[in-house]
């Protein structure tokens, strides 16, 4: 079912596909932690092509491949490659495809992963294409919620912060809605979720600019960074950013089993006094990137 | 009534009549057919003409026939249009234009950061996600384009 498949957009994954990925990811957890050893991907080569810097995504893919016994080639600084000499992405992909069994790509232009998937014979996994898709991030976010609550359907999920430019929240909103979650979109009016994203949701979300109004209903607080550059006026930025800050005090009126997630890096959207609370799930979420990516590599290479 | 039946533009001997163009889109139709300046045959345009369904534009082009790709382009600009093929002053064929399910190589993506707008060996491709109103989605960057943007970006 998965062997040879490209993972470009979350929209191409069915509910059954997602369940299968999570089933395999669950089995990968002890291996991801180093408690169990395996070499099911021995002899396989992963190429990681990072045309844009990324720490977590690249390191977690490389860890995932190595934990499964495979090896990794690639670059994270395109300036040192032939791309800087003007080679097309299509040609770069054709060549790397000859050197490897699976390709992971992050690229600044939208649709670049789709191009890569068309030019490569081997499976391609999208690790973020500009403001487009970042399906493995979406999957690890979902996996974190599914592990916590069992079922996504019926969950009350608040997406908080920059819902206009934040790439992770667009795909996340789409898939949460498809799986039956209730969405609460919390953002300053300037950074509301674009209409074309809302149009694709199954159910009308609750939109608000006041976190306090919905605080007691929420199971998952998914917080994103509000970037300073989006505001022409720095005082306006400080005011807005401050009003969406998650603190221990704020969480005292939240549901007892509510969790707080963040794709990281955080700046000050989540105060450090939240870190020791049972609500904090963002570090666990970052770890989950490893078993989810292990599952995807093993599935598209057809070894599980 | 009698006055409405009177033809406002001359009949043509051989060529095409593109009728039922949405009001104001006649010049766009000419533009996508690359009709500007001297093309060696007669072109007539009627804009804001009364029809049974309200107002419409009409374009008549003498000694010109259309390829499949051009019909698809007209469908994007004027989804309600009909194309009549005229031979010896008679309509020999009449067809309604239809927006194809996949639009390949006739529209450019409006997103400047789409990989199809870089220097890559790619043909832009879109899926139709709604016909009325017309909305298409780029196969590569997944950006939606609506009617006005589509008209501005026909190749």
Contacts between the chains, C-beta under 8 A, distances in Angstrom:
chain1	res1	chain2	res2	distance
A	9	B	142	6.8
A	11	B	142	7.9
A	88	B	119	6.4
A	88	B	120	5.3
A	88	B	121	6.5
A	89	B	115	7.1
A	89	B	118	7.5
A	89	B	120	5.8
A	90	B	120	5.4
A	90	B	121	5.3
A	90	B	122	7.6
A	107	B	115	7.8
A	108	B	113	7.5
A	109	B	113	5.6
A	109	B	114	6.9
A	109	B	115	4.6
A	109	B	118	5.8
A	109	B	141	8.0
A	110	B	111	6.2
A	110	B	113	5.3
A	110	B	114	5.3
A	110	B	115	6.6
A	110	B	140	7.1
A	110	B	141	3.5
A	110	B	142	7.5
A	110	B	143	7.2
A	111	B	109	8.0
A	111	B	114	5.2
A	111	B	115	3.9
A	111	B	116	6.4
A	111	B	138	6.8
A	111	B	139	7.8
A	111	B	140	2.8
A	111	B	141	3.9
A	111	B	142	7.4
A	112	B	115	4.6
A	114	B	115	7.3
A	114	B	139	6.7
A	114	B	140	4.8
A	115	B	115	5.1
A	115	B	120	6.2
A	115	B	122	6.3
A	115	B	140	6.6
A	129	B	115	7.7
A	129	B	141	7.8
A	130	B	113	5.3
A	130	B	141	7.7
A	131	B	113	7.1
A	132	B	141	5.7
A	132	B	142	6.4
A	133	B	142	7.1
A	196	B	144	4.9
